[in-house]
Amino acid sequence: MKHSLLFWSRKSHCWAGVYLSAVTLLWLGEMALLPAVYEPRFEVASPSPAVSSVGTPAVSVQDVLDRFSHERVDGEPLTPDTVTFLPKEGSWVVRDAGRYVSVTYDVRTGEARERAFDSAKLVEEKNGLAWLSPELGAALKLSFQPLFILLCVTGIHLLWGRNRRPGKEKERAATLDAVRTGETCLYERADDPCLAGRLASLGFLPGVAVRMLRNAKRGPLLVLARHTRVALGREIASGIVVARKG
């Protein structure tokens, strides 16, 4: 069966919306659960040697790395990836990117000021099922952007095409007796409730297409609705309101 572009836009918009909604719910769940699952438990295996200093910074990079080597997370030693010196704060920051943790040391005393867990970086790298499989996470993130663009494009097309479909013309109300032979209109209502009931039993429901087969100056009108031919008197037809395209 041949379908219009509007049909495929509607289908694409629907399925893209379902997929992106599911991925979004997955990411929201991961944002709440991953930090709780991966949250580290800091330990110090042995006390760090004391450092005495007078007036000037005395803790070198090697001292900081030695102290960092005594840190434990979940019973395992940390591996330093980056060491940053912050002169304004007077501190060294050592990071273990694999465990998403960092330790801040005082530049004078060498004491650990803060042990931090970078949960934002964890969620950024592990979301989208990347915690289960990096390849699966990469594929999920790669598909998100084109599908989001598809959702936007089809949404605009549906909004724009609703009022610009081929054959979609402005409709105006009229009575059935004013419809010309060969013209098709849409049934709306009948002024008489009893007549409306009888017409409904013949298939005349709001929105049903009605084709005028004969509208002569004399004699009854002959119309076709839902494969049913109906002969109507002119007086009856004048009480039936239809929508004509024009």
Steps between C-alpha positions, in 0.01 A plus 500: 500500500628842409529743789556873501801681639278625781423140596868407523577821691236406755637147534862618524408767755316244711776238509780754541310652791452160666870414459627834631255490791631156599863616473425811704335296776801268496740793539295649783509169681876471448556853632336394826646150532855512360646740764354283775637178349849634422542722808847424642596422859822682581759343727856584607720192514770660716560847642692742283831634631482842654642797316637805677519828318576855593368782282532332161320204334683183594291225335639404162332303222678185611382552858143535374527186287640309798206609711256418220644147480382440858140582407265204450159480336302186573821340622701568183774760446435804281688573178588867443410629155538875544663723760392864514656777707258777606710788635205722599339221701838381625435139410590202284220304329572143393242316289436137419289528185422128489327512839368857462658610830735780597689589816594858591814549711612806689813640335671579834407215731426228249178408677201384293247781493233324297427163343247553221299278269425645152152353449424735208795364302396146588146551369632672187722205411292209630145599402312361202589141603872578463545342845380175343692528171697800365405403143131487590522837674676656199235364261219629722651849519577501126137424412357765733589812300375390153178369652452824692545693173250262332253564782530878450472484119199265498332705773534818293378315190195366683416844632556664162341225292181478703368814338671453162408146399420451129133550446451665833292803418304743703161359594179700518163401637203455267181297471494179300257633240763762400758235406548453126489169316836321521617704798618335823439655840521398866187432703480709817153486650125511444286771656220255582602248773268234357648547155852485649416164657366354176803625308736354758345157442586540131863590573472879508734585786698822556803508271371237255558586134177546301506506120217665310399264218206703375365843585249586231256789511216255549478173685689365799871535559711187469805479725764237578635450855705200606407303186131559569282692257228708663223702334404813692225752444611856442325619817680236706834581334459867593511399868829311467816702564816397318851640460597586144857544382571823328 
